[in-house]
C-alpha cells in the first residue's frame, strides 16, 4: 500500500510522523472520507470545501490547494490500483511545542490513504442500532467540522460492537437525536423524509446533503426537526447516510423492530445512480 | 533530545509513529504532564492512577505497568540530563484499521518526552485571563480523564493568545465556570477557598488535589461550588493550579482587575515546599 504524506508517495511502513505532531498530541486536525468509484472520488469538491472551512476555523493553513490535492489523490488511486475504494484525507496542524497554544506550529501534516470499500450492493444493507449512553454537546460550533476529536464516536461505536450491532445513535446533552457514530440519520413519516437539524449538533455529512438533493429533485418533501429517541420507533422507516455505503436501512433500535418503507430502496437506488453518473 | 517510544530510547528525529496510529486519526488516547524536580517526577503515583483509570474507561491496555514505566522515566531524565523539566506521557490505542471501532487495535503506543520547565519562582506568577467563547459539555463522563481530544482547549488558548493574555477560562454548556484551558481554578471568599465541583465537567488535576490537601492540612476551609463567570470578579482573589507552575495568581479577567489576597502566596509557598520535600 502506498500512502501520500506531505507531497511524497511512500510505502505504508515509511508513512510515519513525529510523536510531536499535534494531531497525535491533541487530535488537533481534521479529516474527510470519500468513496472512490471508477477511480473518481465522489463529491470531491464538497468534501474539500468542508475540510477547508474546518481548517479556516482552526486556523490550520493547508500546504496544498484543493486542485493539487486532487492531482495527488488521482495518482494515489493509480499507484495502488484501487479504483473502487475509500479515500481518507487527514490534515493536522503538524509538529509543535508542548502546550495547547497552536502558536508557532505552522507546518501542517497532510496524509491521504486508500482503504478497501464495501462492495456496492443491489439492495440497501440492513443494520441494527443501539442508543449510546454517550452524549454530544448541544450548540457546539466544532460539531459542523469533521475534526480528529472522535472519542465520543469511538465510545458509542464500541457500545455497538459490544451489543453485536453495526451502529450506535448519539443524543445531545439536551436529549435530542443527533446522528449515528459515523452516519447521519433520517426517518419517514406522513410522506415526508425527516432528519435532525444542524442546530442539535449534527455533523452535516456530504452524503446527507446528497440525500436532501435527491429528495428535492424527486419532489419528496424533506424537513429538519429535533426529536427525542422515543419517537423514532413510531416512524414509518429509518435509514442512515454515509459515504461508504450511501443509504443503509435501520432494522432495529435497541432490539425493537423498526417499520420498513419501500422509499428507502428508492433513495438507495437514486443515490448510486447519481454516484455512477458523476463518477462515470 | 532522547524520546522514549514503546520500550526504546530514540533520538527525537527517529521518534515516529504510523500515520495509522489512532491517536493521530481520532485523538484516541490519553496523556499526563508531570513536573520533574531534582530528577523526580512529582506525584508520579497520582498521575499514573489517572492515566490507568482513563485507559480502563477507554479499554486501552497499556503494555507497561506503572512501575516499569517509572524506571523508563528515570532513565529518560538521566539520558537527557534534565532533572528539572516537564515529563509528558502519552498512551494511544496504537495503529488500527479505518473506522471508529477500536476492535482489533491492540498494540498501544507509549511515548515519554521531556520538555523545558519554567524556572520555579519565589513569588506566584501573575497571569491575565479572558473568558473563552468555547464551551465544555456539562455532565461529560470523558471530562474526568486527560484525553487527547483537546480542540476546545486549543481554541480557548488560541483566544488567550489573540487577546495577548496567558490563559482562558472555559464555561460549560450550562454557563458555569469549569476550569482554564490547562489549569484548574480557585477563588477566595469569606475566609474560604472555592473551586468548581467535578459535576460541572472539571478535569480533576493532580495539582488541584494537592491544593485541597494543603488547605486541609493548614485548616483553610475549602469548598466546591458551581458559579457563573459574573461572580468571579466579586471574590477576594483568584488563582490557578497547574503542574508546571504550581500556583498562579489571576490578575485580571477580561480586562477587569481582580482582588489580590496574601493567601495566594502562602499556598504557592506551601505547594513548592511540599514539592521540594517529596522530590528531595
Interface residues (C-beta under 8 A of the other chain):
Chain A: X3 X5 X12 X15 X16 X17 X18 X19 X20 X21 X23 X24 X25 X26 X27 X28 X29 X31 X33 X58 X59 X86 X88 X90 X92 X97 X98 X99 X100 X101 X102 X103 X111 X113 X115 X134 X135 X136 X137 X138 X139 X140 X141 X142 X147 X148 X149 X150 X151 X152 X153 X154 X155 X156 X157 X158 X160 X161 X173 X181 X182
Chain B: X3 X5 X12 X15 X16 X17 X18 X19 X20 X21 X23 X24 X25 X26 X27 X28 X29 X31 X33 X58 X59 X86 X88 X90 X92 X97 X98 X99 X100 X101 X102 X103 X111 X113 X115 X134 X135 X136 X137 X138 X139 X140 X141 X142 X147 X148 X149 X150 X151 X152 X153 X154 X155 X156 X157 X158 X160 X161 X173 X181 X182
